Amino acid sequence: MIDSRDIADIYLATWNEGDAGLRRTLIAARWAADARYVDPVMSGTGADGIAAMIESARAQFPGHCFALRGTPDSHNRHVRFSWSLVSGEGRPVAGGTDIVRLDDAGRIAEVTGFLDTLPA
């Protein structure tokens, strides 16, 4: 059985990790080697592509972090959860919903992201 909260927490921790080396360690440990990510504004494939994509997003929004919104749910090997991008002052500036597909080993294999609210 999938612990959807655990998957959401691992995923968001990857995005929130400020140290690029530690972020790569998280990706290597919990994402499939050929993992893919796509949303309306960016995409990445494999550990290098995903790490570069996250680094780019972090550079665009310094001092921000991702926070879980609501309760994640799951079925089969898919997890769905919503998040907010929060400024250093605690103000939500964007939000979205991500669908994560896990591989047979329980690693993140694919993420499809939807942007619910965009930064102004």
Backbone as ProteinMPNN parsed JSONL, in Angstrom:
{"seq_chain_A": "MIDSRDIADIYLATWNEGDAGLRRTLIAARWAADARYVDPVMSGTGADGIAAMIESARAQFPGHCFALRGTPDSHNRHVRFSWSLVSGEGRPVAGGTDIVRLDDAGRIAEVTGFLDTLPA", "coords_chain_A": {"N_chain_A": [[0.848, -1.191, 0.0], [0.515, 2.221, -0.785], [1.967, 4.976, 0.855], [0.679, 7.85, 0.668], [1.094, 10.388, 1.765], [3.751, 10.255, 2.596], [5.071, 10.003, 0.116], [4.4, 12.501, -1.048], [5.665, 14.195, 0.8], [8.38, 13.461, 0.468], [8.774, 14.184, -2.198], [8.278, 17.01, -2.119], [10.288, 17.724, -0.34], [12.512, 17.291, -1.923], [12.29, 19.386, -3.806], [12.515, 21.524, -2.025], [15.039, 21.358, -0.926], [17.945, 23.12, -0.371], [20.638, 22.714, -0.863], [22.488, 21.761, -3.565], [23.931, 19.361, -3.931], [22.895, 17.654, -1.924], [20.289, 17.623, -2.811], [20.566, 16.233, -5.233], [21.278, 13.773, -4.159], [18.878, 13.058, -2.906], [17.257, 12.821, -5.184], [18.545, 10.694, -6.511], [18.097, 8.646, -4.676], [15.287, 8.388, -4.377], [13.959, 8.731, -6.773], [13.263, 7.262, -9.93], [15.814, 6.187, -12.231], [15.333, 6.959, -14.848], [13.366, 8.869, -14.595], [10.668, 11.152, -15.289], [9.521, 14.52, -15.647], [6.914, 16.83, -16.12], [5.278, 19.902, -16.646], [3.097, 22.719, -17.35], [5.059, 24.71, -17.887], [7.706, 23.788, -17.686], [10.077, 21.051, -18.02], [11.725, 17.913, -17.369], [14.07, 15.221, -17.636], [15.37, 12.215, -16.342], [17.945, 12.032, -13.772], [19.788, 14.201, -14.034], [18.388, 16.049, -15.677], [16.102, 16.574, -14.128], [17.238, 17.571, -11.773], [18.458, 19.916, -12.788], [16.212, 21.319, -13.67], [14.82, 21.774, -11.26], [16.732, 23.314, -9.942], [16.74, 25.584, -11.58], [14.118, 26.546, -11.154], [14.281, 27.116, -8.428], [16.165, 29.167, -8.486], [14.723, 31.114, -9.757], [12.832, 31.748, -7.86], [13.976, 32.722, -5.266], [14.346, 32.119, -1.761], [11.825, 31.097, -1.422], [9.529, 28.401, -0.656], [8.096, 25.111, -1.048], [4.936, 24.021, 0.034], [2.815, 21.548, 1.337], [-0.586, 21.272, 0.445], [-3.661, 20.523, 1.705], [-4.797, 17.068, 1.737], [-2.974, 14.372, 0.561], [-3.856, 11.874, -1.91], [-4.257, 8.514, -3.202], [-4.118, 5.888, -5.682], [-3.648, 2.641, -6.954], [-0.553, 2.849, -8.426], [-0.303, 5.587, -8.272], [-0.091, 8.919, -7.066], [-1.709, 11.781, -5.858], [-1.498, 15.192, -5.149], [-1.737, 18.505, -3.751], [-0.054, 21.662, -3.757], [1.5, 24.639, -2.427], [3.448, 27.408, -3.441], [5.415, 29.214, -1.39], [6.28, 32.396, -0.174], [9.179, 33.852, 1.493], [8.059, 35.355, 3.48], [5.846, 33.971, 4.125], [3.685, 34.065, 2.418], [1.479, 32.708, 0.065], [2.35, 32.345, -3.321], [1.954, 30.977, -5.619], [0.348, 28.01, -6.877], [-0.344, 24.496, -7.198], [-1.199, 21.239, -8.565], [-0.01, 18.01, -8.436], [0.536, 14.931, -10.095], [1.839, 11.912, -9.352], [3.527, 9.132, -10.589], [4.518, 5.985, -9.54], [7.255, 3.661, -9.775], [7.752, 0.046, -9.955], [9.36, -0.408, -7.756], [8.653, 1.54, -6.02], [9.72, 4.036, -6.404], [9.772, 7.453, -7.582], [8.592, 7.738, -10.747], [7.378, 9.21, -12.744], [6.127, 12.506, -13.114], [3.371, 14.54, -13.466], [2.515, 17.786, -13.676], [0.176, 20.308, -12.721], [-0.69, 23.672, -12.943], [-2.356, 25.584, -10.725], [-2.628, 28.191, -9.757], [-0.818, 31.0, -10.833], [2.285, 32.807, -10.361], [2.127, 36.337, -9.798]], "CA_chain_A": [[0.0, 0.0, 0.0], [1.265, 3.46, -0.915], [1.772, 6.033, 1.836], [0.642, 9.031, -0.199], [1.691, 11.532, 2.487], [5.202, 10.065, 2.545], [5.513, 10.329, -1.243], [4.297, 13.962, -1.2], [6.71, 14.812, 1.621], [9.667, 13.208, -0.195], [8.774, 14.998, -3.408], [8.433, 18.415, -1.762], [11.616, 17.877, 0.269], [13.459, 17.4, -3.04], [12.185, 20.758, -4.316], [12.88, 22.494, -0.994], [16.439, 21.215, -0.51], [18.749, 24.221, -0.888], [21.972, 22.251, -1.241], [22.372, 21.012, -4.827], [24.45, 18.008, -3.738], [21.901, 16.882, -1.17], [19.119, 17.45, -3.687], [20.908, 15.129, -6.147], [21.215, 12.542, -3.362], [17.448, 12.738, -2.779], [16.778, 12.357, -6.494], [19.114, 9.359, -6.76], [17.534, 7.667, -3.746], [13.838, 8.219, -4.389], [13.418, 8.87, -8.122], [13.781, 6.288, -10.897], [16.918, 6.742, -13.029], [14.788, 7.557, -16.081], [12.163, 9.614, -14.212], [10.294, 12.297, -16.136], [8.666, 15.545, -15.055], [6.392, 17.801, -17.087], [4.148, 20.755, -16.299], [2.915, 23.63, -18.48], [6.154, 25.647, -18.149], [9.032, 23.174, -17.678], [10.138, 19.591, -18.029], [13.045, 17.347, -17.14], [14.137, 13.768, -17.733], [16.551, 11.667, -15.695], [18.423, 12.764, -12.598], [20.388, 15.477, -14.427], [17.353, 16.948, -16.163], [15.231, 16.966, -13.017], [18.032, 18.435, -10.894], [18.624, 21.211, -13.456], [14.919, 21.969, -13.687], [14.546, 22.254, -9.905], [17.684, 24.401, -9.688], [16.245, 26.747, -12.314], [12.934, 27.055, -10.454], [14.737, 27.695, -7.154], [16.835, 30.432, -8.798], [13.68, 32.067, -10.137], [12.065, 32.098, -6.665], [14.837, 32.574, -4.079], [13.69, 32.337, -0.479], [10.497, 30.476, -1.415], [9.503, 26.95, -0.449], [6.849, 24.435, -1.395], [4.207, 23.491, 1.182], [1.691, 20.684, 1.008], [-1.924, 21.824, 0.646], [-4.654, 19.452, 1.757], [-4.402, 15.696, 2.026], [-2.696, 13.587, -0.651], [-4.557, 10.608, -2.057], [-3.572, 7.623, -4.142], [-4.688, 4.618, -6.11], [-2.668, 1.859, -7.692], [0.79, 3.41, -8.222], [-0.401, 7.021, -8.526], [-0.342, 9.785, -5.913], [-2.118, 13.134, -6.244], [-1.476, 16.139, -4.039], [-1.65, 19.916, -4.117], [1.005, 22.385, -3.072], [1.605, 26.091, -2.59], [4.78, 28.001, -3.397], [5.25, 30.205, -0.335], [7.394, 33.34, -0.051], [9.851, 33.869, 2.788], [7.15, 36.009, 4.431], [4.727, 33.071, 4.37], [2.568, 34.371, 1.522], [1.417, 31.861, -1.126], [2.474, 33.103, -4.57], [1.536, 30.083, -6.708], [-0.13, 26.725, -6.384], [-0.549, 23.503, -8.226], [-1.537, 19.867, -8.229], [0.883, 17.095, -9.131], [0.21, 13.511, -10.14], [3.089, 11.165, -9.346], [3.437, 7.693, -10.854], [5.634, 5.255, -8.951], [7.644, 2.425, -10.454], [7.507, -1.159, -9.162], [10.158, -0.336, -6.532], [8.14, 2.623, -5.201], [10.414, 5.292, -6.706], [9.046, 8.377, -8.447], [8.921, 7.454, -12.145], [6.848, 10.257, -13.615], [5.31, 13.54, -12.478], [2.644, 15.461, -14.327], [2.11, 18.899, -12.832], [-0.83, 21.262, -13.167], [-0.574, 24.934, -12.219], [-3.678, 26.092, -10.365], [-2.464, 29.641, -9.697], [0.518, 31.402, -11.263], [2.781, 34.031, -9.708], [1.728, 37.593, -10.463]], "C_chain_A": [[0.885, 1.241, 0.0], [0.94, 4.393, 0.252], [1.842, 7.352, 1.074], [1.239, 10.258, 0.479], [3.221, 11.45, 2.429], [5.752, 10.434, 1.168], [5.472, 11.844, -1.465], [5.399, 14.663, -0.413], [8.095, 14.645, 0.991], [9.815, 14.109, -1.421], [9.024, 16.471, -3.079], [9.783, 18.672, -1.105], [12.688, 18.008, -0.812], [13.457, 18.821, -3.582], [12.689, 21.782, -3.307], [14.339, 22.414, -0.56], [17.298, 22.282, -1.178], [20.135, 23.813, -1.352], [21.856, 21.352, -2.47], [22.87, 19.578, -4.691], [23.479, 17.12, -2.975], [20.651, 16.635, -2.004], [19.367, 16.305, -4.674], [20.867, 13.782, -5.424], [19.764, 12.106, -3.176], [16.891, 12.198, -4.092], [17.275, 10.944, -6.764], [18.452, 8.292, -5.896], [16.057, 7.379, -3.983], [13.175, 8.371, -5.751], [14.023, 7.777, -8.995], [14.849, 6.958, -11.76], [16.417, 7.453, -14.283], [13.499, 8.357, -15.817], [11.944, 10.804, -15.138], [9.372, 13.227, -15.36], [8.184, 16.46, -16.166], [5.252, 18.586, -16.429], [4.022, 21.781, -17.427], [4.106, 24.528, -18.814], [7.551, 25.034, -18.138], [8.93, 21.661, -17.697], [11.574, 19.158, -17.768], [12.975, 15.835, -17.2], [15.444, 13.286, -17.116], [17.016, 12.552, -14.551], [18.986, 14.127, -12.969], [19.34, 16.486, -14.864], [16.449, 17.448, -15.056], [15.976, 17.886, -12.065], [18.185, 19.83, -11.494], [17.319, 22.001, -13.452], [14.586, 22.549, -12.313], [15.467, 23.425, -9.571], [17.22, 25.692, -10.365], [15.043, 27.379, -11.61], [13.333, 27.725, -9.137], [15.42, 29.042, -7.389], [15.814, 31.515, -9.156], [12.906, 32.573, -8.923], [12.914, 31.919, -5.404], [14.056, 32.883, -2.798], [12.296, 31.754, -0.374], [10.627, 28.986, -1.101], [8.124, 26.409, -0.84], [6.233, 23.838, -0.137], [3.028, 22.666, 0.685], [0.389, 21.395, 1.347], [-2.903, 20.666, 0.662], [-4.033, 18.095, 2.049], [-4.157, 14.944, 0.72], [-3.593, 12.349, -0.705], [-3.869, 9.779, -3.129], [-4.484, 6.482, -4.559], [-3.653, 3.949, -6.992], [-1.27, 2.427, -7.423], [0.818, 4.908, -8.491], [-0.747, 7.769, -7.244], [-0.674, 11.171, -6.439], [-2.088, 14.012, -5.0], [-1.351, 17.554, -4.586], [-0.619, 20.594, -3.235], [0.84, 23.879, -3.289], [3.08, 26.45, -2.6], [4.644, 29.212, -2.494], [6.495, 31.087, -0.253], [8.032, 33.217, 1.33], [9.016, 34.518, 3.873], [5.918, 35.154, 4.731], [3.519, 33.285, 3.482], [2.576, 33.422, 0.325], [1.476, 32.722, -2.39], [2.075, 32.28, -5.792], [1.044, 28.79, -6.074], [-0.351, 25.766, -7.53], [-0.958, 22.16, -7.661], [-0.648, 18.974, -9.071], [0.368, 15.664, -9.011], [1.538, 12.771, -10.297], [2.79, 9.699, -9.647], [4.697, 7.045, -10.31], [5.975, 4.04, -9.789], [7.402, 1.234, -9.516], [8.257, -1.158, -7.836], [9.694, 0.798, -5.611], [8.865, 3.946, -5.383], [9.541, 6.147, -7.62], [9.513, 8.148, -9.879], [8.481, 8.576, -13.079], [5.998, 11.218, -12.799], [4.669, 14.372, -13.576], [2.09, 16.544, -13.426], [1.089, 19.797, -13.508], [-0.702, 22.509, -12.312], [-1.967, 25.5, -11.994], [-3.687, 27.616, -10.303], [-1.021, 29.972, -10.033], [0.97, 32.642, -10.499], [2.369, 35.261, -10.503], [2.889, 38.192, -11.234]], "O_chain_A": [[1.889, 1.295, 0.71], [-0.227, 4.577, 0.596], [2.922, 7.902, 0.86], [1.841, 11.092, -0.198], [3.897, 12.461, 2.237], [6.782, 11.1, 1.067], [6.417, 12.41, -2.016], [6.0, 15.619, -0.903], [8.891, 15.584, 0.984], [10.865, 14.715, -1.637], [9.883, 17.107, -3.689], [10.365, 19.739, -1.297], [13.658, 18.746, -0.641], [14.523, 19.4, -3.795], [13.238, 22.811, -3.7], [14.827, 23.322, 0.113], [17.373, 22.344, -2.405], [20.743, 24.513, -2.161], [21.205, 20.308, -2.423], [22.285, 18.667, -5.279], [23.268, 15.964, -3.343], [20.031, 15.575, -1.915], [18.472, 15.497, -4.92], [20.469, 12.772, -6.004], [19.455, 10.918, -3.276], [16.137, 11.225, -4.098], [16.505, 10.088, -7.199], [18.268, 7.159, -6.341], [15.617, 6.243, -3.809], [11.968, 8.165, -5.881], [15.182, 7.409, -8.808], [14.791, 8.165, -11.993], [17.013, 8.436, -14.724], [12.655, 8.501, -16.702], [12.884, 11.379, -15.688], [8.564, 12.795, -14.538], [8.955, 16.825, -17.053], [4.39, 18.022, -15.756], [4.788, 21.71, -18.388], [4.167, 25.063, -19.922], [8.503, 25.699, -18.546], [7.88, 21.072, -17.437], [12.513, 19.937, -17.928], [11.955, 15.235, -16.86], [16.499, 13.879, -17.34], [16.541, 13.676, -14.383], [18.698, 15.114, -12.293], [19.393, 17.65, -14.468], [16.069, 18.619, -15.044], [15.414, 18.876, -11.596], [18.055, 20.824, -10.779], [17.325, 23.216, -13.253], [14.123, 23.685, -12.213], [15.029, 24.414, -8.984], [17.304, 26.769, -9.776], [14.962, 28.601, -11.485], [12.793, 28.771, -8.776], [15.272, 29.959, -6.581], [16.031, 32.695, -8.881], [12.383, 33.688, -8.938], [12.611, 31.067, -4.568], [13.221, 33.787, -2.763], [11.645, 31.899, 0.661], [11.694, 28.393, -1.26], [7.143, 27.145, -0.944], [6.931, 23.219, 0.666], [2.338, 23.043, -0.262], [0.268, 22.036, 2.392], [-2.958, 19.9, -0.3], [-2.907, 17.99, 2.536], [-5.041, 14.887, -0.135], [-4.032, 11.843, 0.328], [-3.014, 10.272, -3.866], [-5.468, 6.159, -3.895], [-2.882, 4.612, -7.687], [-0.853, 2.472, -6.266], [1.849, 5.445, -8.896], [-1.574, 7.326, -6.446], [-0.014, 11.678, -7.347], [-2.584, 13.631, -3.94], [-0.922, 17.77, -5.72], [-0.347, 20.158, -2.116], [0.142, 24.325, -4.2], [3.872, 25.869, -1.858], [3.868, 30.126, -2.775], [7.621, 30.59, -0.261], [7.491, 32.561, 2.221], [9.232, 34.266, 5.059], [5.049, 35.562, 5.5], [2.444, 32.751, 3.755], [3.587, 33.336, -0.371], [0.746, 33.705, -2.515], [1.879, 32.83, -6.876], [1.291, 28.516, -4.899], [-0.521, 26.169, -8.681], [-1.049, 21.971, -6.448], [-0.543, 19.159, -10.284], [-0.157, 15.251, -7.977], [2.267, 12.987, -11.265], [1.907, 9.099, -9.033], [5.808, 7.498, -10.584], [5.106, 3.455, -10.435], [6.901, 1.411, -8.406], [7.843, -1.83, -6.891], [10.271, 1.0, -4.542], [8.657, 4.88, -4.608], [8.683, 5.633, -8.338], [10.687, 8.341, -10.192], [9.137, 8.854, -14.083], [5.249, 10.809, -11.912], [5.341, 14.844, -14.493], [1.296, 16.272, -12.525], [1.137, 20.014, -14.719], [-0.615, 22.416, -11.087], [-2.67, 25.851, -12.942], [-4.641, 28.255, -10.746], [-0.102, 29.298, -9.569], [0.145, 33.433, -10.044], [2.277, 35.222, -11.73], [2.741, 39.245, -11.855]]}, "name": "protein", "num_of_chains": 1, "seq": "MIDSRDIADIYLATWNEGDAGLRRTLIAARWAADARYVDPVMSGTGADGIAAMIESARAQFPGHCFALRGTPDSHNRHVRFSWSLVSGEGRPVAGGTDIVRLDDAGRIAEVTGFLDTLPA"}
